[in-house]
Amino acid sequence: MLLRLYRMGLIGLHFNFNFKNMSFLGGVFITDGELKTAASVTSTGALRIEKWTHLLGTTMSETVFPPLFNQTLANGGTIVVGGGEMTLSTGTLADGSAKAMTDRRARFVSGFPNNYLAAVKLNDNGVIDNTRRWGVFDSTDGAFFELNGTQMRLVVRSNSSDVIITSFNGQNPFVMNTLYHGYEIVYLGTVVRFYQDRKLIHTYFPGTIIAMSNLNLKIAMENFNSNGSTTNAVLRIGNVCIYSQGSPNSRALYRHFSAASSVLLKGTAGTLHKVVINKPGNITSTLTLYDSLTASGSIIAIIDTGAEITELEYDVEFDNGLFVVSDGPQTADLTVLYD
C-alpha cells in the first residue's frame, strides 16, 4: 500500500542508509508530498502514530439549542436544525443575522494540534453586503473561513485584531460552488493551516508573534447582512467538531486541603479528574468547585464532605478556570486532582 501511494506521488519514503559502510542506520520516514512533514518508525520498530481525541462538536441530527450551542438572532434571522443540517438564514428584513456558537470551548494542550472539521454548503457564490463565517472563534480569538460579499477570505484573530488573508499560498485553488465541501483548520500557537476537501489552501505563519492569544476556542458560525441588505443569504452546516491530534490530558496535579480555603487552582481551561475525601469533616462541611476565576459563575459540583471517606471521579473539562471553596465548622481533609 505504501509503495502504491509512493508511486502516485502522495507520499515520499526516506531510508536512512550509510553508503560508506553499506549499513542501514534504522531511520524510515513516510513523508507527506504536499506538507513535507514526516511520520517515522521508532527505534523499537513501531510506527509513530497519534490518537485523535474528540473534544467538541456534533452531528446536526439531535437537539443542539441548548445544550451544545447558543444562538443569537436579529432582524428576522433564523436558525433551523433538521435533516442533518443546521441552516442559518438572514431572512428578508434589513440587516438580518443568525449566529451560533458552542457554549463550551475545546481545550488546547501545548504540543498537540487541534483540528476543526466541518461540512459546509453555500447556497450561492456570494451576496453583496452579506458575510458568512465558519470555524473556531469568538469575539477575541480564533481562525475561520469567511465569505465576505463575493470574496472568499481566511481570517486569523488575536486579541480582537483580525489578520485577513485574500491571497492563498497553498498548491490547491479554493473551490467556490453550491455543493457541500469539507473544511478543516489545524491550529497551533505558531502555525494555522486551512484545508478544503483535505487539500491545503493556505498556511499562516504569524512570525514574531503568537497566532492567537487564546487557543481554547469555540465552534462558531455567523451569517449576517449589512448596509440595509434584505437578501436572504443561507449558510448550511452538516457535522462539525474539533479533535486533538493526541491525548489532550496531562498528568494530574494535586492540591491538598485541611482547613477552610478559597483558592484559584487554575486560571485557564483544564480537566478536573478526581476529588478524594481523605477524612470527613463536620456534617455541614462542603466543597464547591467552580468553572470560573472566582467563587461565582458555573458550578461544577457542591460536594458533601462530611459523610465518609471516598473518591469521586469526574474527568470533566472546565473552560474558564478551577476555583475551589472548602468550608464548614470542621473542614474535611481533601485532595483535588486536576490538570
Residue pairs with C-beta under 8 A, 6 or more apart in sequence:
2 11
2 13
2 30
5 11
6 12
6 13
9 33
10 33
11 30
11 31
11 32
11 33
12 29
12 30
12 31
12 32
12 33
13 28
13 29
13 30
13 31
14 27
14 28
14 29
14 31
14 38
15 24
15 27
15 28
16 24
16 25
16 26
16 27
16 28
16 29
17 23
17 24
17 25
18 24
18 25
26 43
27 40
27 41
28 40
28 41
29 38
29 39
29 40
29 41
30 38
30 39
30 40
31 37
31 38
32 38
34 171
34 200
35 200
39 47
39 48
39 49
40 47
40 48
41 47
41 48
42 48
50 245
50 246
51 246
51 247
52 115
52 243
52 244
52 245
52 246
53 243
53 244
53 246
53 247
53 248
54 241
54 242
54 243
55 106
55 107
55 114
55 241
55 242
55 243
55 244
55 248
56 102
56 104
56 105
56 106
56 218
56 219
56 241
56 242
57 102
57 117
57 219
57 239
57 240
57 241
57 242
58 64
58 68
58 239
58 240
58 241
59 84
59 238
59 239
60 81
60 82
60 84
60 85
60 86
60 237
60 238
60 239
60 240
61 84
63 81
64 81
64 86
65 71
65 79
65 81
65 100
66 103
67 103
68 102
68 103
68 104
69 100
69 101
69 102
69 103
69 219
70 100
70 101
70 102
70 103
71 79
71 98
71 99
71 100
72 97
72 98
72 99
72 100
72 101
73 79
73 97
73 98
73 99
74 95
74 96
74 97
74 224
75 91
75 93
75 94
75 95
75 96
75 97
76 90
76 91
76 92
76 93
76 96
77 88
77 89
77 90
77 91
77 96
77 97
77 98
77 223
77 224
78 87
78 88
78 89
78 91
78 98
79 86
79 87
79 88
79 89
79 98
79 100
80 86
80 87
80 89
81 87
84 238
84 239
85 121
85 236
85 237
85 238
86 100
86 221
86 236
86 237
87 234
87 235
87 236
87 237
88 98
88 99
88 100
88 132
88 221
88 222
88 223
88 234
88 235
88 236
88 237
89 96
89 98
89 223
89 232
89 233
89 234
89 235
90 96
90 97
90 98
90 130
90 223
90 224
90 225
90 229
90 231
90 232
90 233
90 234
91 232
92 230
92 231
92 232
93 230
94 225
94 228
94 229
94 230
95 224
95 225
95 226
95 227
95 228
95 229
96 224
96 225
96 230
96 232
97 222
97 223
97 224
97 225
98 222
98 223
98 224
98 235
99 220
99 221
99 222
99 223
99 224
100 220
100 221
100 222
101 138
101 218
101 219
101 220
101 221
102 218
102 219
102 220
104 218
104 317
104 319
105 216
105 217
105 218
105 269
105 319
106 114
106 136
106 216
106 217
106 218
106 219
106 242
106 244
107 216
107 248
107 269
107 270
107 271
107 317
107 319
108 114
108 187
108 215
108 216
108 217
108 244
108 269
109 244
109 246
109 248
109 249
109 250
110 189
111 246
112 244
112 245
112 246
112 247
112 248
113 186
113 187
113 188
113 244
113 245
113 246
114 136
114 186
114 187
114 215
114 217
114 242
114 243
114 244
114 245
115 184
115 185
115 186
115 242
115 243
115 244
115 245
116 135
116 136
116 143
116 183
116 184
116 185
116 186
116 187
116 219
116 240
116 241
116 242
117 182
117 183
117 184
117 239
117 240
117 241
117 242
117 243
118 134
118 135
118 182
118 183
118 184
118 219
118 237
118 238
118 239
118 240
118 241
119 180
119 181
119 182
119 183
119 237
119 238
119 239
119 240
120 134
120 145
120 180
120 181
120 183
120 235
120 236
120 237
120 238
121 178
121 179
121 180
121 181
121 235
121 236
121 238
122 132
122 147
122 176
122 177
122 178
122 234
122 235
122 236
123 178
123 233
123 234
123 235
123 236
124 178
124 233
124 234
125 150
125 176
125 177
125 178
126 147
126 149
126 150
126 151
126 152
126 176
127 149
127 150
127 229
127 231
127 233
128 149
128 150
128 229
128 231
129 149
129 225
129 226
129 227
129 228
129 229
129 231
130 147
130 149
130 223
130 224
130 225
130 226
130 229
130 231
130 233
131 146
131 147
131 148
131 149
131 222
131 223
131 224
131 226
132 146
132 147
132 222
132 223
132 233
132 235
133 144
133 145
133 146
133 147
133 155
133 220
133 221
133 222
133 223
134 144
134 145
134 183
134 220
134 221
134 222
134 235
134 237
134 240
135 142
135 143
135 144
135 145
135 155
135 183
135 185
135 219
135 220
136 142
136 143
136 144
136 185
136 187
136 217
136 218
136 219
136 220
136 242
137 143
137 144
137 155
137 157
137 217
137 218
137 220
138 217
138 218
138 220
139 160
140 157
140 158
140 159
140 160
140 213
140 214
141 157
141 158
141 159
141 212
141 213
141 214
141 215
141 217
142 156
142 157
142 212
142 217
142 218
142 220
143 154
143 155
143 156
143 157
143 185
143 187
143 192
143 194
143 204
143 211
143 212
143 217
144 154
144 155
144 157
144 185
144 220
145 152
145 153
145 154
145 155
145 183
145 185
145 194
146 152
146 153
146 154
146 155
146 164
147 153
151 166
152 174
152 176
153 164
153 165
153 166
154 164
154 165
154 168
154 194
154 201
154 202
154 204
155 162
155 163
155 164
155 165
156 162
156 163
156 165
156 192
156 204
156 206
156 211
156 212
157 163
157 212
158 206
158 209
158 210
158 211
158 212
158 213
159 213
163 204
163 206
165 202
165 204
168 174
168 194
168 201
168 202
169 202
169 203
170 194
170 199
170 200
170 201
170 202
170 203
171 200
172 196
172 199
172 200
172 201
174 196
174 201
175 181
175 196
175 197
180 236
180 238
181 196
181 197
182 195
182 196
182 197
182 198
183 194
183 195
183 196
184 193
184 194
184 195
184 196
184 198
185 192
185 193
185 194
185 195
186 192
186 193
186 195
186 245
187 193
187 211
187 212
187 215
187 217
188 211
188 215
189 210
189 211
189 212
189 215
190 205
190 206
190 210
190 211
191 203
191 204
191 205
191 206
191 211
192 203
192 204
192 211
193 200
193 202
193 203
193 204
194 200
194 201
194 202
194 203
194 204
195 201
204 211
216 268
216 269
216 319
217 242
219 240
219 241
219 242
221 235
221 237
223 233
223 234
223 235
225 231
225 233
249 271
249 339
250 339
251 339
252 273
252 274
252 337
252 338
252 339
253 337
253 338
253 339
254 335
254 336
254 337
254 338
255 263
255 265
255 324
255 335
255 336
255 338
256 333
256 334
256 335
257 287
257 324
257 326
257 331
257 332
257 333
257 334
257 335
257 336
258 331
258 333
258 334
259 326
259 331
260 326
260 327
260 328
260 331
261 324
261 325
261 326
261 331
262 295
262 323
262 324
262 325
262 326
262 327
263 323
263 324
264 293
264 294
264 321
264 322
264 323
264 324
265 321
265 322
265 323
265 324
265 336
265 338
266 318
266 321
266 322
266 338
267 293
267 321
268 320
268 321
269 317
269 318
269 319
269 320
269 321
270 317
270 318
270 321
270 322
270 338
270 339
271 315
271 316
271 317
271 318
271 338
271 339
272 289
272 300
272 314
272 315
272 316
272 317
272 318
272 322
272 336
272 337
272 338
273 313
273 314
273 315
273 337
273 338
273 339
274 311
274 312
274 313
274 314
274 315
274 336
274 337
275 287
275 289
275 301
275 303
275 311
275 312
275 314
275 334
275 335
275 336
275 337
276 310
276 311
276 312
276 334
276 335
276 336
276 337
277 303
277 305
277 307
277 308
277 309
277 310
277 311
277 312
277 332
277 333
277 334
278 309
278 332
278 333
278 334
278 335
279 309
279 332
279 333
280 305
280 306
280 307
280 308
280 309
280 332
281 305
281 306
281 328
281 329
281 330
281 331
281 332
281 333
282 306
282 328
282 329
282 330
282 331
283 306
283 307
284 306
284 328
284 329
285 304
285 305
285 306
285 326
285 327
285 328
285 329
285 330
285 331
285 332
286 302
286 303
286 304
286 305
286 306
286 326
286 327
286 328
287 301
287 302
287 303
287 305
287 324
287 325
287 326
287 332
287 334
287 336
288 295
288 299
288 301
288 302
288 303
288 324
288 325
289 299
289 300
289 301
289 303
289 322
289 323
289 324
289 336
290 296
290 297
290 298
290 299
290 300
290 321
290 322
290 323
290 324
290 325
291 297
291 298
291 299
291 300
291 318
291 319
291 320
291 321
291 322
292 298
292 320
292 321
292 323
293 320
293 321
293 323
294 323
295 323
295 325
297 320
298 320
300 314
300 316
300 318
300 322
301 312
301 314
303 312
305 326
305 328
305 331
305 332
305 334
306 328
306 332
322 338
324 336
326 332
326 334
